[in-house]
Amino acid sequence: MHAQIVLFDGFDPLDAVAPFEVLHAGGTASSGAVTVELVSAEGPREVVGGTGGLALRATAALDPARADLVVVPGASGPTGEGGAPQDETIPALLGRTLTTELPALLKAAMDDPDVTVATVCGGSLVLAMAGLLEGRHAVTHHLGMDVLAAGGAHAVRARVVDDGGLVTAAGVTSGLDLGLYLLEREVGPRIAHAVEELFAYERRGTVWRARGPVPAGF
């Protein structure tokens, strides 16, 4: 499984680094069955995140034809309250991605049945704002659930939501849970468990899927 983790200006570093480290460790534990790289819509470049100017280097261009898994992080910055400049807020940073090639590349990934698209935190809002989540089950940071629903998605309050070729995770630290779940789903539970032990981290929450009976009385 080859994973591409997308960087864009203002991305949240933890959203990207957490799944990167989990998937990289999974590659080591599986003797190379998993590979992972940082990419951007524009190609190789230094990409400045939204947390203290921390930058990461994208080593390649996002290319769904080369990927089995595409992971989209959210943005980091002020929420829009407290008098922060509006062009520096998380909604503005996410909205700016719509002016790049990223939405078209993500659509190509979502249209390919052989590619899984995954998101952490506000990454699912990028998809929703681009009109790519109509009728899909998804989650995001709890502060953005209304935006997710407004984008046509069925918003589910869960740590990780598996909707087949779309797997979404909630707030920033859920990138760890996302990475471990994807390892379990795609490579196997023994590999996922080995990485979980290595990281001294126990996954949180139940992975939600549209399966089984509908709960009554809730």
PAVO-289714 format. One record per residue: residue number from 1; residue in one letter; chain; z negated, y negated, x of N, C-alpha, C in turn. Coordinates in steps of 0.05 Angstrom, whole numbers. Atoms other than C-alpha are relative to their C-alpha. Layout:
N
+-----+------+------+--------+---------+--------+--------+----------+---------+--------+---------+--------+
: pos : code : unit :   n.up : n.north : n.east :  ca.up : ca.north : ca.east :   c.up : c.north : c.east :
+-----+------+------+--------+---------+--------+--------+----------+---------+--------+---------+--------+
: NUM :    A :    A :      Z :       Y :      X :      Z :        Y :       X :      Z :       Y :      X :
...
+-----+------+------+--------+---------+--------+--------+----------+---------+--------+---------+--------+
END
This chain:
218
+-----+------+------+--------+---------+--------+--------+----------+---------+--------+---------+--------+
: pos : code : unit :   n.up : n.north : n.east :  ca.up : ca.north : ca.east :   c.up : c.north : c.east :
+-----+------+------+--------+---------+--------+--------+----------+---------+--------+---------+--------+
:   1 :    M :    A :      0 :      24 :     17 :      0 :        0 :       0 :      0 :     -25 :     18 :
:   2 :    H :    A :     -1 :      25 :    -15 :     21 :      -67 :      29 :     -8 :     -23 :    -18 :
:   3 :    A :    A :     10 :      22 :     16 :    -18 :     -127 :       3 :      7 :     -26 :     13 :
:   4 :    Q :    A :     -4 :      27 :     -9 :      1 :     -200 :       9 :    -20 :     -18 :    -15 :
:   5 :    I :    A :     19 :      19 :     12 :    -54 :     -251 :      -3 :     10 :     -28 :      3 :
:   6 :    V :    A :    -13 :      26 :      1 :    -27 :     -319 :     -23 :    -19 :     -23 :      7 :
:   7 :    L :    A :     14 :      25 :     -6 :    -51 :     -384 :       8 :     16 :     -23 :    -11 :
:   8 :    F :    A :    -12 :      25 :      8 :    -36 :     -452 :     -22 :    -19 :     -23 :      7 :
:   9 :    D :    A :     17 :      23 :     -7 :    -62 :     -522 :      -7 :    -23 :      -2 :    -19 :
:  10 :    G :    A :     24 :       3 :     17 :   -134 :     -527 :     -32 :    -11 :      27 :     -9 :
:  11 :    F :    A :     10 :     -26 :      8 :   -144 :     -452 :     -39 :    -30 :       3 :      7 :
:  12 :    D :    A :     27 :      -6 :     -6 :   -215 :     -425 :     -40 :     -1 :      22 :     22 :
:  13 :    P :    A :      0 :     -19 :    -22 :   -227 :     -391 :      27 :    -13 :      27 :     -6 :
:  14 :    L :    A :     13 :     -25 :      6 :   -276 :     -339 :       0 :     17 :      18 :    -19 :
:  15 :    D :    A :    -17 :     -15 :     18 :   -227 :     -319 :     -55 :     21 :      16 :     16 :
:  16 :    A :    A :    -20 :     -13 :    -16 :   -177 :     -301 :       0 :    -12 :      19 :     20 :
:  17 :    V :    A :     11 :     -15 :    -22 :   -221 :     -275 :      56 :    -14 :      25 :    -10 :
:  18 :    A :    A :     14 :     -23 :      9 :   -264 :     -228 :      14 :     19 :      24 :     -5 :
:  19 :    P :    A :    -18 :     -23 :      3 :   -206 :     -184 :     -11 :     15 :       7 :     25 :
:  20 :    F :    A :    -13 :      -6 :    -25 :   -172 :     -191 :      56 :    -16 :      19 :     17 :
:  21 :    E :    A :     17 :     -17 :    -16 :   -231 :     -161 :      93 :     -4 :      28 :    -12 :
:  22 :    V :    A :      3 :     -26 :     13 :   -241 :     -106 :      42 :     25 :      17 :      3 :
:  23 :    L :    A :    -25 :     -15 :     -2 :   -168 :      -86 :      42 :      6 :       8 :     29 :
:  24 :    H :    A :     -4 :      -6 :    -28 :   -164 :      -90 :     118 :    -18 :      24 :      8 :
:  25 :    A :    A :     18 :     -22 :     -6 :   -225 :      -45 :     124 :     10 :      26 :    -13 :
:  26 :    G :    A :    -12 :     -24 :     13 :   -193 :        2 :      73 :     23 :      12 :     15 :
:  27 :    G :    A :    -22 :     -10 :    -17 :   -132 :        6 :     118 :    -10 :      16 :     23 :
:  28 :    T :    A :     11 :     -14 :    -22 :   -175 :       26 :     176 :    -12 :      27 :     -8 :
:  29 :    A :    A :     12 :     -25 :     10 :   -213 :       78 :     135 :     20 :      20 :     -9 :
:  30 :    S :    A :    -20 :     -18 :     10 :   -149 :      107 :     108 :     22 :       6 :     20 :
:  31 :    S :    A :    -19 :      -4 :    -21 :   -113 :      111 :     175 :     27 :     -14 :     -5 :
:  32 :    G :    A :    -24 :      17 :      3 :    -64 :       56 :     157 :     14 :       2 :    -27 :
:  33 :    A :    A :    -12 :      -2 :     26 :    -51 :       73 :      84 :      1 :     -28 :    -14 :
:  34 :    V :    A :      1 :      27 :     11 :    -67 :       -1 :      68 :      5 :     -19 :     22 :
:  35 :    T :    A :     -5 :      22 :    -18 :    -39 :      -61 :     104 :     -2 :     -26 :    -16 :
:  36 :    V :    A :      5 :      25 :     15 :    -53 :     -134 :      87 :      8 :     -23 :     18 :
:  37 :    E :    A :     -7 :      24 :    -15 :    -27 :     -202 :     108 :     -4 :     -24 :    -17 :
:  38 :    L :    A :      2 :      26 :     14 :    -37 :     -275 :      90 :     28 :     -13 :     -1 :
:  39 :    V :    A :    -26 :      12 :      4 :     25 :     -309 :      62 :     -1 :     -26 :    -15 :
:  40 :    S :    A :     -2 :      23 :     17 :     48 :     -373 :      29 :     28 :      -1 :    -12 :
:  41 :    A :    A :    -27 :       2 :     13 :    106 :     -392 :     -16 :     20 :     -13 :     19 :
:  42 :    E :    A :    -18 :      14 :    -19 :    134 :     -435 :      41 :      5 :      15 :     25 :
:  43 :    G :    A :     -3 :     -15 :    -24 :    128 :     -384 :      96 :    -23 :      -4 :     20 :
:  44 :    P :    A :     22 :       3 :    -19 :     87 :     -383 :     160 :     -9 :     -29 :      4 :
:  45 :    R :    A :     11 :      27 :     -4 :     42 :     -445 :     165 :    -30 :       0 :     -1 :
:  46 :    E :    A :     29 :       4 :      3 :    -29 :     -470 :     171 :     -4 :     -11 :    -28 :
:  47 :    V :    A :      5 :       9 :     27 :    -56 :     -477 :     101 :    -29 :      -9 :     -2 :
:  48 :    V :    A :     27 :      12 :      1 :   -117 :     -522 :      90 :    -12 :       7 :    -27 :
:  49 :    G :    A :     15 :      -7 :     24 :   -167 :     -496 :      40 :    -15 :     -24 :    -11 :
:  50 :    G :    A :     14 :      22 :     13 :   -209 :     -537 :      -7 :    -30 :      -2 :      7 :
:  51 :    T :    A :     28 :       1 :     -8 :   -276 :     -523 :      27 :     -3 :     -10 :     28 :
:  52 :    G :    A :      6 :      12 :    -26 :   -292 :     -570 :      84 :     24 :      -1 :     19 :
:  53 :    G :    A :    -24 :       1 :    -17 :   -220 :     -571 :     110 :      5 :      26 :     15 :
:  54 :    L :    A :     -5 :     -25 :    -13 :   -224 :     -498 :     131 :     29 :      10 :     -5 :
:  55 :    A :    A :    -28 :      -8 :      2 :   -153 :     -474 :     146 :      3 :      29 :      9 :
:  56 :    L :    A :     -8 :     -27 :     -8 :   -123 :     -404 :     150 :     30 :      -1 :      5 :
:  57 :    R :    A :    -28 :      -1 :     -6 :    -55 :     -386 :     177 :     14 :      21 :    -16 :
:  58 :    A :    A :    -18 :     -19 :     13 :     -3 :     -354 :     132 :     20 :       9 :     21 :
:  59 :    T :    A :    -18 :     -11 :    -21 :     37 :     -308 :     178 :     27 :       7 :    -10 :
:  60 :    A :    A :    -26 :      -8 :     11 :     95 :     -295 :     130 :      3 :     -14 :    -27 :
:  61 :    A :    A :     -6 :      11 :     26 :    128 :     -317 :      66 :     -7 :      21 :    -21 :
:  62 :    L :    A :      4 :     -17 :     23 :    107 :     -288 :      -1 :     26 :      13 :     -8 :
:  63 :    D :    A :    -25 :     -15 :      6 :    159 :     -234 :     -15 :     -6 :      24 :    -17 :
:  64 :    P :    A :      7 :     -23 :     17 :    147 :     -189 :     -75 :     16 :      25 :      5 :
:  65 :    A :    A :    -16 :     -24 :     -6 :    203 :     -143 :     -51 :    -13 :      16 :     23 :
:  66 :    R :    A :     13 :     -14 :    -22 :    159 :     -126 :       9 :    -29 :       9 :     -7 :
:  67 :    A :    A :     28 :      -4 :      7 :     93 :     -121 :     -28 :     -4 :      21 :    -22 :
:  68 :    D :    A :      9 :     -17 :     22 :     58 :      -69 :     -70 :    -22 :     -14 :    -16 :
:  69 :    L :    A :     22 :      15 :     12 :      1 :     -117 :     -85 :      2 :     -29 :      9 :
:  70 :    V :    A :      1 :      29 :     -6 :      0 :     -193 :     -89 :    -26 :     -11 :    -11 :
:  71 :    V :    A :     26 :      11 :      9 :    -68 :     -227 :     -92 :      1 :     -30 :      1 :
:  72 :    V :    A :      0 :      29 :      3 :    -75 :     -299 :    -116 :    -29 :     -10 :     -2 :
:  73 :    P :    A :     27 :      12 :      2 :   -140 :     -337 :    -101 :      0 :     -24 :    -18 :
:  74 :    G :    A :      2 :      26 :     14 :   -166 :     -397 :    -138 :     -2 :     -23 :     19 :
:  75 :    A :    A :      2 :      24 :    -16 :   -178 :     -467 :    -113 :    -30 :      -7 :      4 :
:  76 :    S :    A :     28 :       9 :     -5 :   -241 :     -499 :     -84 :      0 :     -31 :      1 :
:  77 :    G :    A :      2 :      29 :      1 :   -262 :     -570 :     -99 :    -18 :      -8 :    -23 :
:  78 :    P :    A :     16 :      10 :     22 :   -298 :     -614 :    -150 :     13 :       9 :    -27 :
:  79 :    T :    A :     -9 :      -9 :     26 :   -293 :     -592 :    -223 :     12 :     -22 :    -17 :
:  80 :    G :    A :    -10 :      22 :     16 :   -276 :     -661 :    -248 :    -22 :     -17 :    -11 :
:  81 :    E :    A :     23 :      16 :      9 :   -346 :     -684 :    -264 :    -13 :     -14 :     24 :
:  82 :    G :    A :     15 :      13 :    -21 :   -389 :     -732 :    -224 :     16 :     -22 :     14 :
:  83 :    G :    A :    -14 :      22 :    -11 :   -336 :     -784 :    -210 :     19 :       6 :     23 :
:  84 :    A :    A :    -18 :      -7 :    -22 :   -294 :     -745 :    -160 :     29 :      -8 :     -7 :
:  85 :    P :    A :    -28 :       7 :      5 :   -221 :     -768 :    -152 :     14 :      22 :    -14 :
:  86 :    Q :    A :    -12 :     -21 :     16 :   -180 :     -732 :    -203 :     21 :      17 :     15 :
:  87 :    D :    A :    -20 :     -15 :    -14 :   -126 :     -712 :    -154 :    -12 :      20 :     21 :
:  88 :    E :    A :     13 :     -19 :    -18 :   -178 :     -673 :    -113 :    -15 :      22 :    -16 :
:  89 :    T :    A :     15 :     -19 :     16 :   -206 :     -632 :    -171 :     14 :      27 :      0 :
:  90 :    I :    A :    -12 :     -27 :      1 :   -195 :     -557 :    -180 :     24 :       1 :    -19 :
:  91 :    P :    A :    -24 :       0 :     18 :   -149 :     -568 :    -241 :     24 :     -13 :     13 :
:  92 :    A :    A :    -23 :      14 :    -13 :   -106 :     -616 :    -200 :     11 :      18 :     22 :
:  93 :    L :    A :     -9 :     -17 :    -21 :   -103 :     -568 :    -141 :     16 :      24 :    -11 :
:  94 :    L :    A :    -14 :     -22 :     13 :    -83 :     -510 :    -186 :     26 :      -9 :    -11 :
:  95 :    G :    A :    -24 :      10 :     13 :    -33 :     -553 :    -223 :     22 :      -6 :     21 :
:  96 :    R :    A :    -19 :       6 :    -21 :      0 :     -573 :    -157 :     17 :      25 :      8 :
:  97 :    T :    A :    -16 :     -24 :     -7 :     21 :     -501 :    -145 :     25 :       3 :    -18 :
:  98 :    L :    A :    -23 :      -3 :     19 :     68 :     -507 :    -205 :     24 :     -16 :     10 :
:  99 :    T :    A :    -22 :      15 :    -11 :    110 :     -556 :    -165 :     13 :      13 :     25 :
: 100 :    T :    A :    -10 :     -15 :    -23 :    123 :     -504 :    -110 :     16 :      23 :    -10 :
: 101 :    E :    A :    -14 :     -24 :      7 :    162 :     -440 :    -108 :    -18 :      23 :     -9 :
: 102 :    L :    A :     19 :     -21 :      6 :     99 :     -401 :    -122 :      3 :      12 :    -28 :
: 103 :    P :    A :     -3 :     -12 :     26 :    108 :     -393 :    -198 :     24 :      19 :     -2 :
: 104 :    A :    A :    -24 :     -17 :      1 :    178 :     -364 :    -190 :     -5 :      26 :     15 :
: 105 :    L :    A :      6 :     -24 :    -16 :    154 :     -316 :    -136 :    -19 :      18 :    -15 :
: 106 :    L :    A :     20 :     -16 :     15 :     95 :     -294 :    -179 :     13 :      13 :    -24 :
: 107 :    K :    A :    -14 :     -12 :     22 :    141 :     -283 :    -238 :     16 :      24 :      9 :
: 108 :    A :    A :    -15 :     -22 :    -11 :    185 :     -239 :    -195 :    -18 :      24 :      5 :
: 109 :    A :    A :     20 :     -21 :     -5 :    123 :     -200 :    -175 :     -9 :      13 :    -26 :
: 110 :    M :    A :     10 :     -11 :     25 :     99 :     -192 :    -246 :     22 :      15 :    -16 :
: 111 :    D :    A :    -22 :     -13 :     13 :    168 :     -171 :    -270 :      7 :      27 :     13 :
: 112 :    D :    A :     -6 :     -24 :    -15 :    170 :     -115 :    -218 :    -21 :      21 :     -7 :
: 113 :    P :    A :     20 :     -20 :      7 :    136 :      -52 :    -245 :    -13 :      14 :     23 :
: 114 :    D :    A :     11 :     -13 :    -24 :    123 :      -28 :    -174 :    -20 :     -18 :     14 :
: 115 :    V :    A :     18 :      19 :    -13 :     81 :      -90 :    -157 :    -24 :      -6 :    -18 :
: 116 :    T :    A :     24 :       8 :     14 :      9 :     -102 :    -178 :     -7 :     -29 :      8 :
: 117 :    V :    A :      9 :      28 :     -5 :    -11 :     -176 :    -184 :    -30 :      -1 :     -6 :
: 118 :    A :    A :     29 :       3 :      4 :    -86 :     -189 :    -175 :     -8 :     -29 :      6 :
: 119 :    T :    A :     10 :      27 :     -4 :   -125 :     -253 :    -178 :    -30 :       0 :      3 :
: 120 :    V :    A :     28 :       5 :     -2 :   -193 :     -279 :    -159 :     -6 :     -28 :    -11 :
: 121 :    C :    A :     10 :      26 :     10 :   -229 :     -335 :    -197 :     24 :     -15 :    -13 :
: 122 :    G :    A :    -20 :      16 :     13 :   -179 :     -391 :    -214 :     29 :       9 :      6 :
: 123 :    G :    A :    -27 :     -10 :     -4 :   -120 :     -350 :    -189 :     14 :       8 :    -25 :
: 124 :    S :    A :    -12 :      -7 :     26 :   -110 :     -325 :    -259 :      9 :     -25 :    -16 :
: 125 :    L :    A :     -9 :      24 :     13 :   -105 :     -397 :    -282 :     27 :     -10 :     10 :
: 126 :    V :    A :    -26 :       7 :    -10 :    -46 :     -408 :    -237 :     21 :      16 :    -16 :
: 127 :    L :    A :    -19 :     -16 :     16 :    -11 :     -351 :    -274 :      1 :     -10 :    -29 :
: 128 :    A :    A :      0 :      10 :     28 :    -33 :     -378 :    -342 :     15 :     -26 :     -2 :
: 129 :    M :    A :    -13 :      26 :      1 :    -10 :     -448 :    -326 :     30 :       2 :      4 :
: 130 :    A :    A :    -28 :      -5 :     -5 :     57 :     -420 :    -304 :     13 :      16 :    -23 :
: 131 :    G :    A :    -10 :     -14 :     24 :     64 :     -384 :    -372 :      5 :      30 :      5 :
: 132 :    L :    A :     -5 :     -28 :     -7 :     58 :     -314 :    -342 :    -21 :      19 :    -11 :
: 133 :    L :    A :     22 :     -18 :     10 :     -3 :     -287 :    -379 :      1 :       3 :    -30 :
: 134 :    E :    A :     -1 :      -2 :     29 :     20 :     -289 :    -451 :     -5 :      29 :     -9 :
: 135 :    G :    A :      7 :     -27 :     11 :    -13 :     -230 :    -487 :    -14 :      19 :     19 :
: 136 :    R :    A :     13 :     -17 :    -19 :    -46 :     -203 :    -424 :    -30 :      -4 :     -1 :
: 137 :    H :    A :     29 :       1 :     -2 :   -120 :     -187 :    -416 :     -7 :     -10 :     28 :
: 138 :    A :    A :      6 :      12 :    -26 :   -151 :     -228 :    -359 :    -27 :     -14 :     -1 :
: 139 :    V :    A :     25 :      15 :     -3 :   -213 :     -262 :    -333 :      4 :     -21 :     22 :
: 140 :    T :    A :      0 :      20 :    -21 :   -227 :     -322 :    -289 :    -29 :      -9 :      3 :
: 141 :    H :    A :     27 :      12 :     -2 :   -288 :     -364 :    -269 :     -8 :      -9 :    -28 :
: 142 :    H :    A :     10 :       5 :     27 :   -332 :     -375 :    -330 :      7 :     -29 :     -9 :
: 143 :    L :    A :     -6 :      27 :      8 :   -316 :     -450 :    -329 :     30 :      -4 :     -9 :
: 144 :    G :    A :    -29 :       2 :      6 :   -241 :     -436 :    -338 :      9 :      18 :    -22 :
: 145 :    M :    A :     -8 :     -19 :     20 :   -242 :     -385 :    -394 :     16 :     -12 :    -23 :
: 146 :    D :    A :    -15 :      13 :     22 :   -217 :     -435 :    -446 :     28 :      -7 :      9 :
: 147 :    V :    A :    -27 :       5 :    -10 :   -158 :     -454 :    -401 :     16 :      26 :      0 :
: 148 :    L :    A :    -13 :     -26 :      0 :   -142 :     -380 :    -394 :     10 :       7 :    -28 :
: 149 :    A :    A :     -8 :      -6 :     27 :   -141 :     -371 :    -469 :     22 :     -19 :    -10 :
: 150 :    A :    A :    -21 :      19 :      8 :   -100 :     -434 :    -479 :     27 :       7 :     12 :
: 151 :    G :    A :    -25 :      -9 :    -12 :    -48 :     -403 :    -433 :     11 :      25 :    -12 :
: 152 :    G :    A :    -11 :     -23 :     14 :    -38 :     -346 :    -481 :    -12 :      27 :      7 :
: 153 :    A :    A :     12 :     -25 :     -8 :    -82 :     -294 :    -448 :    -23 :       8 :    -19 :
: 154 :    H :    A :     24 :      -9 :     14 :   -135 :     -251 :    -481 :    -23 :      -1 :     21 :
: 155 :    A :    A :     21 :       5 :    -20 :   -196 :     -277 :    -442 :    -22 :      20 :     -5 :
: 156 :    V :    A :     21 :     -20 :      2 :   -246 :     -222 :    -428 :    -22 :      -7 :     20 :
: 157 :    R :    A :     22 :       7 :    -17 :   -315 :     -237 :    -400 :    -10 :      26 :     14 :
: 158 :    A :    A :      7 :     -24 :    -16 :   -321 :     -182 :    -347 :      3 :      -7 :     29 :
: 159 :    R :    A :     -2 :       5 :    -29 :   -327 :     -178 :    -272 :     28 :       5 :     10 :
: 160 :    V :    A :    -28 :      -6 :     -7 :   -259 :     -145 :    -264 :     14 :      10 :    -25 :
: 161 :    V :    A :    -16 :      -8 :     23 :   -205 :     -135 :    -317 :     26 :      13 :     10 :
: 162 :    D :    A :    -24 :     -16 :     -8 :   -151 :      -81 :    -307 :     18 :       1 :    -24 :
: 163 :    D :    A :    -20 :       0 :     21 :    -90 :      -94 :    -349 :     26 :      12 :     11 :
: 164 :    G :    A :    -23 :     -13 :    -12 :    -44 :      -46 :    -313 :     10 :     -13 :     25 :
: 165 :    G :    A :    -12 :      13 :    -24 :      1 :      -85 :    -266 :    -13 :     -26 :      6 :
: 166 :    L :    A :     15 :      25 :     -4 :    -47 :     -144 :    -272 :    -30 :       7 :      2 :
: 167 :    V :    A :     29 :      -4 :     -3 :   -118 :     -140 :    -245 :    -13 :     -26 :      8 :
: 168 :    T :    A :     12 :      26 :     -5 :   -161 :     -202 :    -249 :    -30 :       3 :      4 :
: 169 :    A :    A :     28 :       0 :     -5 :   -231 :     -218 :    -224 :    -12 :     -28 :     -6 :
: 170 :    A :    A :     13 :      24 :     10 :   -282 :     -271 :    -245 :     -6 :     -20 :     23 :
: 171 :    G :    A :      6 :      20 :    -20 :   -319 :     -320 :    -199 :      3 :       9 :     28 :
: 172 :    V :    A :     -8 :      -4 :    -28 :   -311 :     -326 :    -124 :     -9 :      27 :     13 :
: 173 :    T :    A :      9 :     -24 :    -14 :   -355 :     -268 :    -100 :     12 :      25 :    -12 :
: 174 :    S :    A :    -13 :     -24 :     12 :   -318 :     -221 :    -147 :     24 :       9 :     15 :
: 175 :    G :    A :    -21 :      -9 :    -17 :   -264 :     -218 :     -95 :     -7 :      26 :     15 :
: 176 :    L :    A :      9 :     -25 :    -12 :   -306 :     -164 :     -62 :      3 :      23 :    -19 :
: 177 :    D :    A :     -2 :     -21 :     20 :   -309 :     -124 :    -126 :     29 :       7 :     -6 :
: 178 :    L :    A :    -29 :      -4 :      5 :   -234 :     -134 :    -137 :     11 :      18 :     22 :
: 179 :    G :    A :    -11 :     -16 :    -23 :   -217 :     -108 :     -67 :     -9 :      28 :     -1 :
: 180 :    L :    A :     10 :     -27 :      1 :   -262 :      -48 :     -74 :     12 :      16 :    -23 :
: 181 :    Y :    A :    -12 :     -14 :     22 :   -235 :      -31 :    -142 :     29 :       8 :      5 :
: 182 :    L :    A :    -28 :      -6 :     -6 :   -163 :      -36 :    -118 :      2 :      23 :     20 :
: 183 :    L :    A :      0 :     -23 :    -19 :   -179 :       11 :     -60 :     -5 :      25 :    -16 :
: 184 :    E :    A :      6 :     -24 :     15 :   -210 :       60 :    -109 :     24 :       8 :    -17 :
: 185 :    R :    A :    -22 :      -6 :     18 :   -151 :       55 :    -157 :     25 :      10 :     15 :
: 186 :    E :    A :    -26 :      -5 :    -14 :    -95 :       58 :    -106 :     -3 :      20 :     23 :
: 187 :    V :    A :      3 :     -18 :    -23 :   -124 :       98 :     -47 :    -20 :      22 :     -5 :
: 188 :    G :    A :     19 :     -21 :      7 :   -183 :      135 :     -75 :    -29 :      -9 :      3 :
: 189 :    P :    A :     28 :       9 :      0 :   -258 :      130 :     -88 :    -15 :       5 :     27 :
: 190 :    R :    A :     14 :      -5 :    -25 :   -278 :      160 :     -21 :      5 :     -23 :     20 :
: 191 :    I :    A :     -6 :      23 :    -17 :   -243 :      104 :      17 :    -16 :     -24 :     -9 :
: 192 :    A :    A :     15 :      24 :     11 :   -273 :       51 :     -29 :    -29 :       2 :      6 :
: 193 :    H :    A :     29 :      -3 :     -4 :   -342 :       80 :     -22 :     -7 :      -4 :     30 :
: 194 :    A :    A :      4 :       3 :    -28 :   -336 :       82 :      54 :     -1 :     -30 :      7 :
: 195 :    V :    A :     -1 :      29 :     -5 :   -318 :        7 :      55 :    -24 :     -13 :    -13 :
: 196 :    E :    A :     23 :      11 :     14 :   -373 :       -8 :       5 :    -25 :       4 :     18 :
: 197 :    E :    A :     23 :      -5 :    -18 :   -424 :       25 :      52 :      2 :     -17 :     25 :
: 198 :    L :    A :     -3 :      16 :    -24 :   -395 :      -11 :     113 :     -8 :     -29 :     -5 :
: 199 :    F :    A :      6 :      28 :      7 :   -402 :      -79 :      78 :    -29 :      -3 :    -11 :
: 200 :    A :    A :     27 :       1 :     12 :   -472 :      -61 :      52 :      0 :     -16 :    -26 :
: 201 :    Y :    A :     -4 :      15 :     25 :   -449 :      -85 :     -16 :      4 :      20 :    -23 :
: 202 :    E :    A :     -4 :     -16 :     24 :   -456 :      -52 :     -84 :     15 :     -15 :    -21 :
: 203 :    R :    A :    -17 :      14 :     20 :   -403 :      -69 :    -135 :    -16 :      -7 :    -25 :
: 204 :    R :    A :     13 :      10 :     24 :   -425 :     -108 :    -196 :     18 :       3 :    -24 :
: 205 :    G :    A :    -15 :       1 :     25 :   -405 :     -100 :    -268 :     17 :      24 :     -5 :
: 206 :    T :    A :    -18 :     -21 :      9 :   -360 :      -53 :    -306 :     29 :     -11 :      1 :
: 207 :    V :    A :    -28 :       8 :      2 :   -285 :      -56 :    -297 :     10 :       4 :    -28 :
: 208 :    W :    A :     -9 :      -1 :     28 :   -257 :      -73 :    -366 :     29 :       9 :     -2 :
: 209 :    R :    A :    -27 :      -9 :      6 :   -196 :      -36 :    -392 :      3 :       2 :    -30 :
: 210 :    A :    A :     -5 :      -2 :     28 :   -164 :      -35 :    -460 :      3 :      30 :     -8 :
: 211 :    R :    A :      0 :     -29 :      6 :   -183 :       38 :    -470 :    -25 :       7 :    -16 :
: 212 :    G :    A :     23 :     -10 :     16 :   -229 :       77 :    -516 :     -3 :     -14 :    -26 :
: 213 :    P :    A :      4 :      13 :     27 :   -257 :       58 :    -584 :     -9 :     -29 :      3 :
: 214 :    V :    A :      9 :      28 :      1 :   -268 :      -14 :    -602 :    -30 :      -1 :     -8 :
: 215 :    P :    A :     28 :       0 :      7 :   -343 :      -29 :    -601 :     -5 :     -12 :    -27 :
: 216 :    A :    A :      7 :      10 :     27 :   -374 :      -40 :    -670 :    -26 :     -15 :      2 :
: 217 :    G :    A :     25 :      15 :      2 :   -427 :      -91 :    -686 :     -5 :     -19 :     22 :
: 218 :    F :    A :      4 :      19 :    -22 :   -416 :     -137 :    -627 :     16 :     -25 :     -5 :
+-----+------+------+--------+---------+--------+--------+----------+---------+--------+---------+--------+
END
